[in-house]
């Protein structure tokens, strides 16, 4: 975590940080386990947190997931970062429901909780209640206040990522990706080639070029973790592509997408502002798919694609020119896989 003085892109809790990218690169949740993530819109530490696209929420993996804001239960709830873990009755009710039933379900929460001042067990007449909250205040101020009032160190960039950030942790010491299980390339897109991946390459041939790399493979797409955070995704034709498009592609890669800062297209990488991206493009088209906005531009031997959200680039890549001729074909390609980010 980074205290004040850091730039937004370098905060480990920021939605565009390498830390969050690494957490999202493979598996955040695992089959057979239920997950409940409770957050608040008024959090002064983890921002933005206005919906489940924020860095608090879980998005992928095989587990049963519930992301829920305290305001989904009680719209007037104003409890902040520290309170939801100490005194907030809404967060408490959701936690108890999760423990009793698996992932929490807001429909099971009695709305009477909205008028309760504290969670059960909190005694407002006991001075220790307030002492416990105050004990966490210095650390909270170090993160949230505009002035570093407690003298904690203020790093200017993210530290190296530790092994525990990734879905599999192969080093006993908890170090970074020393086993070489993630893609370690630094790359700029050149035609249809993007680092170790290339458009038009068969899935078998592509996997042979990345032997031993940790990946999440599913129908139509391979996702490889990248050293330092992020992922490299290689997409192949699915039934969402037109039949003519599938015949033309012949099972070969039609999309290469990278959510790592080590990969760039025309100088644009993860975290670049959308305004800066648009200045680097010409004649780009914009598509809204789910919560993402995609910018698509023509190039000599490939179509350039950029996934953005909340004014920043989340991933950069190249796609088949043949399958992005026209708005309808482009939308079909962008919707062919789960590319939420």
SEZA-715227 format. One record per residue (C-alpha): residue number from 0; residue in three letters; y, z, x. Coordinates in Angstrom, 1 decimal. Layout:
<nodes>
+-------+-------+--------+--------+--------+
! lumdo ! bakol !     py !     pz !     px !
+-------+-------+--------+--------+--------+
!   NUM !   ala !      Y !      Z !      X !
...
+-------+-------+--------+--------+--------+
</nodes>
This chain:
<nodes>
+-------+-------+--------+--------+--------+
! lumdo ! bakol !     py !     pz !     px !
+-------+-------+--------+--------+--------+
!     0 !   unk !    0.0 !    0.0 !    0.0 !
!     1 !   unk !    3.5 !   -0.7 !    1.2 !
!     2 !   unk !    6.5 !    1.6 !    0.7 !
!     3 !   unk !   10.1 !    0.5 !    0.2 !
!     4 !   unk !   11.6 !   -2.0 !    2.6 !
!     5 !   unk !    8.7 !   -4.5 !    2.3 !
!     6 !   unk !    9.2 !   -7.9 !    0.8 !
!     7 !   unk !    7.6 !   -8.4 !   -2.6 !
!     8 !   unk !    5.0 !  -10.9 !   -1.2 !
!     9 !   unk !    3.8 !   -8.3 !    1.3 !
!    10 !   unk !    3.2 !   -5.4 !   -1.0 !
!    11 !   unk !   -0.6 !   -4.8 !   -1.3 !
!    12 !   unk !   -0.1 !   -4.0 !   -5.0 !
!    13 !   unk !    1.9 !   -7.2 !   -5.6 !
!    14 !   unk !    0.3 !   -9.9 !   -7.7 !
!    15 !   unk !    0.6 !  -12.4 !   -4.8 !
!    16 !   unk !   -0.6 !  -10.1 !   -2.0 !
!    17 !   unk !   -3.6 !  -11.0 !    0.2 !
!    18 !   unk !   -5.2 !   -7.8 !   -0.8 !
!    19 !   unk !   -5.2 !   -8.7 !   -4.5 !
!    20 !   unk !   -6.3 !  -12.2 !   -3.7 !
!    21 !   unk !   -9.3 !  -10.9 !   -1.7 !
!    22 !   unk !  -10.2 !   -8.5 !   -4.6 !
!    23 !   unk !  -10.1 !  -11.5 !   -7.0 !
!    24 !   unk !  -11.8 !  -14.0 !   -4.6 !
!    25 !   unk !  -15.4 !  -13.3 !   -5.6 !
!    26 !   unk !  -16.6 !  -10.4 !   -7.8 !
!    27 !   unk !  -14.5 !   -7.7 !   -9.2 !
!    28 !   unk !  -17.2 !   -6.3 !  -11.6 !
!    29 !   unk !  -21.0 !   -6.3 !  -11.6 !
!    30 !   unk !  -23.6 !   -6.8 !  -14.3 !
!    31 !   unk !  -24.9 !   -3.7 !  -16.0 !
!    32 !   unk !  -21.7 !   -1.8 !  -15.4 !
!    33 !   unk !  -18.9 !   -1.3 !  -17.9 !
!    34 !   unk !  -15.3 !   -1.2 !  -16.7 !
!    35 !   unk !  -12.2 !    0.1 !  -18.4 !
!    36 !   unk !   -8.8 !   -0.4 !  -16.8 !
!    37 !   unk !   -6.0 !    1.6 !  -18.4 !
!    38 !   unk !   -2.4 !    0.7 !  -17.5 !
!    39 !   unk !    1.2 !    1.1 !  -18.8 !
!    40 !   unk !    4.0 !   -1.4 !  -19.3 !
!    41 !   unk !    6.4 !    1.2 !  -18.0 !
!    42 !   unk !    4.7 !    1.6 !  -14.6 !
!    43 !   unk !    7.3 !    1.9 !  -11.9 !
!    44 !   unk !    4.9 !    1.3 !   -9.1 !
!    45 !   unk !    2.5 !   -1.5 !  -10.1 !
!    46 !   unk !    4.7 !   -4.3 !  -11.3 !
!    47 !   unk !    4.7 !   -6.7 !  -13.2 !
!    48 !   unk !    2.3 !   -5.0 !  -15.7 !
!    49 !   unk !    3.3 !   -6.5 !  -19.0 !
!    50 !   unk !   -0.1 !   -7.9 !  -19.8 !
!    51 !   unk !   -3.6 !   -8.2 !  -18.4 !
!    52 !   unk !   -2.5 !  -10.9 !  -16.0 !
!    53 !   unk !   -1.0 !   -8.2 !  -13.8 !
!    54 !   unk !   -2.6 !   -6.9 !  -10.6 !
!    55 !   unk !   -3.9 !   -3.8 !  -12.4 !
!    56 !   unk !   -6.4 !   -5.7 !  -14.5 !
!    57 !   unk !   -9.9 !   -6.9 !  -13.8 !
!    58 !   unk !  -10.7 !  -10.6 !  -14.5 !
!    59 !   unk !  -14.1 !  -11.7 !  -13.2 !
!    60 !   unk !  -17.6 !  -10.7 !  -12.4 !
!    61 !   unk !  -20.6 !   -9.8 !  -14.5 !
!    62 !   unk !  -19.5 !   -6.5 !  -15.8 !
!    63 !   unk !  -18.3 !   -5.6 !  -19.3 !
!    64 !   unk !  -14.5 !   -5.4 !  -19.0 !
!    65 !   unk !  -11.7 !   -3.9 !  -21.1 !
!    66 !   unk !   -8.1 !   -4.1 !  -19.9 !
!    67 !   unk !   -5.9 !   -2.1 !  -22.2 !
!    68 !   unk !   -2.3 !   -0.9 !  -22.0 !
!    69 !   unk !   -1.4 !    2.5 !  -23.5 !
!    70 !   unk !    1.2 !    0.6 !  -25.5 !
!    71 !   unk !   -1.6 !   -1.4 !  -27.2 !
!    72 !   unk !   -2.5 !    1.9 !  -28.9 !
!    73 !   unk !    1.0 !    3.5 !  -29.2 !
!    74 !   unk !    3.8 !    0.9 !  -28.8 !
!    75 !   unk !    6.4 !    3.7 !  -28.2 !
!    76 !   unk !    4.4 !    5.3 !  -25.4 !
!    77 !   unk !    6.7 !    5.5 !  -22.3 !
!    78 !   unk !    4.4 !    7.4 !  -19.9 !
!    79 !   unk !    4.7 !    6.1 !  -16.4 !
!    80 !   unk !    2.4 !    5.7 !  -13.3 !
!    81 !   unk !    1.9 !    9.4 !  -12.5 !
!    82 !   unk !    1.7 !   10.6 !  -16.2 !
!    83 !   unk !   -1.1 !    8.4 !  -17.3 !
!    84 !   unk !   -3.4 !   10.1 !  -14.9 !
!    85 !   unk !   -2.2 !   13.6 !  -15.5 !
!    86 !   unk !   -0.8 !   14.3 !  -19.0 !
!    87 !   unk !   -0.8 !   11.2 !  -21.2 !
!    88 !   unk !   -3.0 !   11.7 !  -24.3 !
!    89 !   unk !   -3.3 !    8.0 !  -24.9 !
!    90 !   unk !   -4.9 !    7.3 !  -21.4 !
!    91 !   unk !   -7.1 !   10.3 !  -21.9 !
!    92 !   unk !   -8.4 !    9.1 !  -25.3 !
!    93 !   unk !   -9.2 !    5.7 !  -23.8 !
!    94 !   unk !  -11.0 !    7.3 !  -20.8 !
!    95 !   unk !  -13.1 !    9.5 !  -23.1 !
!    96 !   unk !  -14.0 !    6.6 !  -25.3 !
!    97 !   unk !  -15.1 !    4.6 !  -22.2 !
!    98 !   unk !  -17.3 !    7.5 !  -21.0 !
!    99 !   unk !  -18.9 !    7.9 !  -24.5 !
!   100 !   unk !  -19.4 !    4.2 !  -25.4 !
!   101 !   unk !  -19.1 !    1.9 !  -22.4 !
!   102 !   unk !  -16.0 !   -0.1 !  -22.1 !
!   103 !   unk !  -13.2 !    1.4 !  -24.2 !
!   104 !   unk !  -12.3 !   -0.2 !  -27.5 !
!   105 !   unk !   -8.8 !    0.4 !  -28.8 !
!   106 !   unk !  -10.0 !    0.0 !  -32.4 !
!   107 !   unk !  -12.0 !    3.3 !  -32.0 !
!   108 !   unk !   -8.9 !    5.3 !  -30.9 !
!   109 !   unk !   -7.4 !    7.5 !  -33.5 !
!   110 !   unk !   -3.7 !    6.7 !  -33.8 !
!   111 !   unk !   -2.9 !   10.4 !  -34.3 !
!   112 !   unk !   -3.0 !   10.5 !  -30.5 !
!   113 !   unk !    0.5 !    8.9 !  -30.5 !
!   114 !   unk !    2.1 !   12.1 !  -31.7 !
!   115 !   unk !    0.4 !   14.4 !  -29.3 !
!   116 !   unk !    2.7 !   15.5 !  -26.5 !
!   117 !   unk !   -0.1 !   16.1 !  -23.9 !
!   118 !   unk !   -3.7 !   15.4 !  -23.3 !
!   119 !   unk !   -6.3 !   18.2 !  -24.0 !
!   120 !   unk !   -6.4 !   20.9 !  -21.3 !
!   121 !   unk !   -2.7 !   20.6 !  -20.4 !
!   122 !   unk !   -0.9 !   23.8 !  -21.1 !
!   123 !   unk !    2.9 !   23.3 !  -21.2 !
!   124 !   unk !    3.4 !   27.1 !  -20.9 !
!   125 !   unk !    1.6 !   27.1 !  -17.6 !
!   126 !   unk !    3.8 !   26.5 !  -14.6 !
!   127 !   unk !    0.9 !   25.1 !  -12.7 !
!   128 !   unk !    1.0 !   22.1 !  -15.0 !
!   129 !   unk !    4.4 !   21.1 !  -13.6 !
!   130 !   unk !    3.6 !   22.0 !  -10.0 !
!   131 !   unk !    0.7 !   19.6 !  -10.0 !
!   132 !   unk !    2.9 !   16.8 !  -11.2 !
!   133 !   unk !    5.6 !   17.6 !   -8.7 !
!   134 !   unk !    3.0 !   17.7 !   -5.9 !
!   135 !   unk !    2.6 !   13.9 !   -6.3 !
!   136 !   unk !    6.3 !   13.2 !   -6.6 !
!   137 !   unk !    7.1 !   12.6 !   -2.9 !
!   138 !   unk !    4.5 !    9.9 !   -2.5 !
!   139 !   unk !    5.7 !    8.3 !   -5.8 !
!   140 !   unk !    9.3 !    8.3 !   -4.6 !
!   141 !   unk !    8.2 !    6.8 !   -1.3 !
!   142 !   unk !    6.9 !    3.8 !   -3.2 !
!   143 !   unk !    9.3 !    3.4 !   -6.2 !
!   144 !   unk !   12.7 !    4.6 !   -5.0 !
!   145 !   unk !   15.2 !    2.1 !   -3.5 !
!   146 !   unk !   15.8 !    4.6 !   -0.6 !
!   147 !   unk !   13.0 !    6.1 !    1.5 !
!   148 !   unk !   13.8 !    9.7 !    0.8 !
!   149 !   unk !   10.6 !   11.2 !    2.3 !
!   150 !   unk !   10.4 !    9.6 !    5.6 !
!   151 !   unk !    7.1 !    7.8 !    5.3 !
!   152 !   unk !    6.5 !    4.7 !    7.5 !
!   153 !   unk !    7.7 !    1.4 !    6.0 !
!   154 !   unk !    5.5 !   -1.5 !    7.3 !
!   155 !   unk !    7.0 !   -5.0 !    7.0 !
!   156 !   unk !    3.7 !   -6.8 !    6.3 !
!   157 !   unk !    0.2 !   -6.2 !    5.1 !
!   158 !   unk !   -2.3 !   -4.6 !    7.5 !
!   159 !   unk !   -5.6 !   -6.5 !    8.2 !
!   160 !   unk !   -7.9 !   -6.5 !    5.3 !
!   161 !   unk !  -10.9 !   -4.2 !    5.4 !
!   162 !   unk !  -14.5 !   -5.1 !    4.5 !
!   163 !   unk !  -14.4 !   -3.1 !    1.3 !
!   164 !   unk !  -12.0 !   -5.5 !   -0.2 !
!   165 !   unk !  -14.7 !   -8.1 !   -0.6 !
!   166 !   unk !  -17.7 !   -8.2 !   -3.0 !
!   167 !   unk !  -20.1 !   -7.6 !   -0.1 !
!   168 !   unk !  -19.4 !   -5.3 !    2.8 !
!   169 !   unk !  -21.5 !   -6.1 !    5.8 !
!   170 !   unk !  -20.0 !   -3.8 !    8.5 !
!   171 !   unk !  -20.9 !   -0.2 !    8.7 !
!   172 !   unk !  -17.4 !    0.8 !   10.0 !
!   173 !   unk !  -15.7 !   -0.8 !    7.0 !
!   174 !   unk !  -13.9 !   -3.3 !    9.2 !
!   175 !   unk !  -12.7 !   -6.7 !    8.3 !
!   176 !   unk !  -14.8 !   -9.8 !    8.0 !
!   177 !   unk !  -16.4 !   -9.6 !   11.5 !
!   178 !   unk !  -19.7 !  -11.0 !   10.4 !
!   179 !   unk !  -18.1 !  -14.4 !    9.8 !
!   180 !   unk !  -19.3 !  -14.5 !    6.2 !
!   181 !   unk !  -16.0 !  -15.9 !    4.9 !
!   182 !   unk !  -14.3 !  -19.2 !    5.6 !
!   183 !   unk !  -12.0 !  -18.7 !    8.6 !
!   184 !   unk !  -10.2 !  -22.1 !    8.5 !
!   185 !   unk !   -6.5 !  -22.6 !    8.5 !
!   186 !   unk !   -5.8 !  -25.9 !    6.9 !
!   187 !   unk !   -3.3 !  -28.4 !    5.6 !
!   188 !   unk !   -4.4 !  -31.0 !    3.0 !
!   189 !   unk !   -4.9 !  -34.4 !    4.5 !
!   190 !   unk !   -5.7 !  -37.1 !    2.0 !
!   191 !   unk !   -8.8 !  -35.8 !    0.1 !
!   192 !   unk !   -9.7 !  -33.4 !    2.9 !
!   193 !   unk !   -8.7 !  -29.7 !    2.6 !
!   194 !   unk !  -10.0 !  -27.6 !    5.5 !
!   195 !   unk !  -13.8 !  -27.6 !    5.5 !
!   196 !   unk !  -14.0 !  -29.2 !    2.0 !
!   197 !   unk !  -13.5 !  -32.8 !    0.9 !
!   198 !   unk !  -13.3 !  -34.8 !   -2.3 !
!   199 !   unk !  -16.2 !  -37.1 !   -2.8 !
!   200 !   unk !  -18.7 !  -35.0 !   -0.9 !
!   201 !   unk !  -21.9 !  -34.0 !   -2.6 !
!   202 !   unk !  -22.6 !  -30.4 !   -3.4 !
!   203 !   unk !  -25.6 !  -30.3 !   -1.0 !
!   204 !   unk !  -23.6 !  -31.9 !    1.8 !
!   205 !   unk !  -20.7 !  -29.5 !    1.3 !
!   206 !   unk !  -22.9 !  -26.4 !    1.3 !
!   207 !   unk !  -24.4 !  -27.5 !    4.6 !
!   208 !   unk !  -21.0 !  -27.5 !    6.1 !
!   209 !   unk !  -20.5 !  -23.9 !    5.1 !
!   210 !   unk !  -23.8 !  -22.3 !    6.0 !
!   211 !   unk !  -24.0 !  -18.5 !    5.6 !
!   212 !   unk !  -20.6 !  -18.2 !    4.0 !
!   213 !   unk !  -20.4 !  -15.7 !    1.2 !
!   214 !   unk !  -20.0 !  -17.5 !   -2.1 !
!   215 !   unk !  -20.2 !  -17.2 !   -5.8 !
!   216 !   unk !  -21.9 !  -20.2 !   -7.2 !
!   217 !   unk !  -22.1 !  -21.2 !  -10.9 !
!   218 !   unk !  -22.4 !  -24.4 !  -12.9 !
!   219 !   unk !  -19.8 !  -26.9 !  -11.7 !
!   220 !   unk !  -18.0 !  -24.8 !   -9.0 !
!   221 !   unk !  -18.6 !  -23.0 !   -5.7 !
!   222 !   unk !  -16.2 !  -20.3 !   -4.7 !
!   223 !   unk !  -16.1 !  -19.1 !   -1.1 !
!   224 !   unk !  -14.1 !  -16.1 !    0.2 !
!   225 !   unk !  -11.5 !  -16.8 !    2.9 !
!   226 !   unk !  -10.9 !  -14.5 !    5.8 !
!   227 !   unk !   -7.6 !  -12.7 !    5.3 !
!   228 !   unk !   -7.8 !  -12.9 !    1.5 !
!   229 !   unk !   -8.1 !  -15.5 !   -1.2 !
!   230 !   unk !  -10.8 !  -18.1 !   -2.0 !
!   231 !   unk !  -11.7 !  -21.7 !   -1.5 !
!   232 !   unk !  -13.0 !  -23.3 !   -4.7 !
!   233 !   unk !  -14.8 !  -26.7 !   -4.8 !
!   234 !   unk !  -15.3 !  -28.2 !   -8.3 !
!   235 !   unk !  -17.9 !  -30.8 !   -9.4 !
!   236 !   unk !  -18.2 !  -32.7 !  -12.7 !
!   237 !   unk !  -19.0 !  -30.7 !  -15.8 !
!   238 !   unk !  -19.6 !  -31.7 !  -19.4 !
!   239 !   unk !  -15.9 !  -31.1 !  -20.0 !
!   240 !   unk !  -15.2 !  -34.2 !  -17.9 !
!   241 !   unk !  -15.5 !  -37.5 !  -19.8 !
!   242 !   unk !  -18.8 !  -39.2 !  -19.6 !
!   243 !   unk !  -17.2 !  -42.2 !  -17.8 !
!   244 !   unk !  -15.6 !  -39.8 !  -15.4 !
!   245 !   unk !  -18.9 !  -38.1 !  -14.7 !
!   246 !   unk !  -20.6 !  -41.4 !  -14.0 !
!   247 !   unk !  -17.8 !  -42.4 !  -11.7 !
!   248 !   unk !  -17.9 !  -39.1 !   -9.8 !
!   249 !   unk !  -21.7 !  -39.2 !   -9.3 !
!   250 !   unk !  -21.9 !  -35.4 !   -8.9 !
!   251 !   unk !  -19.4 !  -35.4 !   -6.0 !
!   252 !   unk !  -16.5 !  -33.0 !   -5.5 !
!   253 !   unk !  -13.5 !  -33.8 !   -7.6 !
!   254 !   unk !  -11.4 !  -30.7 !   -6.9 !
!   255 !   unk !  -10.7 !  -28.5 !   -3.9 !
!   256 !   unk !   -8.5 !  -25.5 !   -4.6 !
!   257 !   unk !   -7.4 !  -22.7 !   -2.2 !
!   258 !   unk !   -5.8 !  -19.4 !   -3.1 !
!   259 !   unk !   -5.4 !  -18.3 !    0.5 !
!   260 !   unk !   -2.1 !  -18.2 !    2.4 !
!   261 !   unk !   -4.0 !  -19.9 !    5.3 !
!   262 !   unk !   -4.2 !  -23.2 !    3.3 !
!   263 !   unk !   -1.1 !  -25.3 !    2.5 !
!   264 !   unk !   -0.2 !  -28.6 !    0.8 !
!   265 !   unk !    3.1 !  -30.1 !    1.9 !
!   266 !   unk !    4.1 !  -26.7 !    3.3 !
!   267 !   unk !    3.4 !  -25.0 !    0.0 !
!   268 !   unk !    1.0 !  -22.1 !    0.0 !
!   269 !   unk !    0.0 !  -19.1 !   -2.1 !
!   270 !   unk !    3.1 !  -17.0 !   -2.9 !
!   271 !   unk !    5.7 !  -19.9 !   -2.6 !
!   272 !   unk !    8.3 !  -19.8 !   -5.4 !
!   273 !   unk !    7.9 !  -22.4 !   -8.0 !
!   274 !   unk !   11.5 !  -23.5 !   -7.5 !
!   275 !   unk !   10.7 !  -24.2 !   -3.8 !
!   276 !   unk !    7.5 !  -26.1 !   -4.8 !
!   277 !   unk !    9.4 !  -28.4 !   -7.1 !
!   278 !   unk !   11.9 !  -29.3 !   -4.4 !
!   279 !   unk !    9.1 !  -30.5 !   -2.2 !
!   280 !   unk !    7.6 !  -32.7 !   -4.9 !
!   281 !   unk !    8.7 !  -35.9 !   -6.6 !
!   282 !   unk !    7.7 !  -37.2 !  -10.0 !
!   283 !   unk !    5.5 !  -34.2 !  -10.7 !
!   284 !   unk !    3.9 !  -33.5 !  -14.0 !
!   285 !   unk !    3.6 !  -30.0 !  -15.6 !
!   286 !   unk !    0.6 !  -28.8 !  -17.6 !
!   287 !   unk !    0.2 !  -25.4 !  -19.4 !
!   288 !   unk !   -3.5 !  -24.3 !  -19.3 !
!   289 !   unk !   -4.1 !  -20.7 !  -20.6 !
!   290 !   unk !   -1.7 !  -18.4 !  -18.7 !
!   291 !   unk !   -1.2 !  -20.8 !  -15.8 !
!   292 !   unk !    1.3 !  -23.6 !  -15.4 !
!   293 !   unk !    0.0 !  -26.5 !  -13.2 !
!   294 !   unk !    2.1 !  -28.9 !  -11.3 !
!   295 !   unk !    0.5 !  -32.2 !  -10.5 !
!   296 !   unk !    1.8 !  -34.9 !   -8.2 !
!   297 !   unk !    0.5 !  -38.2 !   -6.9 !
!   298 !   unk !   -0.3 !  -38.8 !   -3.2 !
!   299 !   unk !   -1.7 !  -41.7 !   -1.2 !
!   300 !   unk !   -5.4 !  -40.8 !   -1.4 !
!   301 !   unk !   -5.6 !  -37.8 !   -3.7 !
!   302 !   unk !   -3.7 !  -36.0 !   -6.5 !
!   303 !   unk !   -1.9 !  -32.8 !   -5.4 !
!   304 !   unk !   -2.4 !  -29.8 !   -7.7 !
!   305 !   unk !   -0.6 !  -26.4 !   -7.7 !
!   306 !   unk !   -1.5 !  -23.5 !  -10.0 !
!   307 !   unk !    1.4 !  -21.2 !  -10.7 !
!   308 !   unk !    2.2 !  -18.1 !  -12.8 !
!   309 !   unk !    5.3 !  -16.0 !  -13.2 !
!   310 !   unk !    7.4 !  -18.2 !  -10.9 !
!   311 !   unk !    5.0 !  -18.3 !   -7.9 !
!   312 !   unk !    2.2 !  -20.5 !   -6.6 !
!   313 !   unk !   -1.2 !  -18.9 !   -6.9 !
!   314 !   unk !   -3.3 !  -21.8 !   -5.5 !
!   315 !   unk !   -2.9 !  -25.2 !   -3.9 !
!   316 !   unk !   -5.3 !  -28.1 !   -3.8 !
!   317 !   unk !   -6.3 !  -31.7 !   -4.1 !
!   318 !   unk !   -8.1 !  -33.5 !   -7.0 !
!   319 !   unk !   -9.6 !  -36.9 !   -7.7 !
!   320 !   unk !   -7.0 !  -39.6 !   -8.3 !
!   321 !   unk !   -9.4 !  -41.4 !  -10.6 !
!   322 !   unk !   -9.9 !  -38.4 !  -12.8 !
!   323 !   unk !   -6.2 !  -37.6 !  -13.1 !
!   324 !   unk !   -4.9 !  -40.9 !  -14.4 !
!   325 !   unk !   -2.9 !  -39.9 !  -17.4 !
!   326 !   unk !   -2.1 !  -36.6 !  -19.1 !
!   327 !   unk !   -5.3 !  -36.5 !  -21.2 !
!   328 !   unk !   -7.6 !  -37.0 !  -18.2 !
!   329 !   unk !   -5.6 !  -34.5 !  -16.1 !
!   330 !   unk !   -5.9 !  -31.8 !  -18.8 !
!   331 !   unk !   -9.6 !  -32.3 !  -19.0 !
!   332 !   unk !  -10.0 !  -31.9 !  -15.3 !
!   333 !   unk !   -7.9 !  -28.7 !  -15.2 !
!   334 !   unk !   -9.9 !  -27.2 !  -18.0 !
!   335 !   unk !  -13.3 !  -28.2 !  -16.6 !
!   336 !   unk !  -13.9 !  -24.8 !  -14.9 !
!   337 !   unk !  -12.6 !  -21.2 !  -15.2 !
!   338 !   unk !   -9.6 !  -21.5 !  -12.9 !
!   339 !   unk !   -7.6 !  -18.5 !  -14.2 !
!   340 !   unk !   -6.8 !  -17.0 !  -10.9 !
+-------+-------+--------+--------+--------+
</nodes>
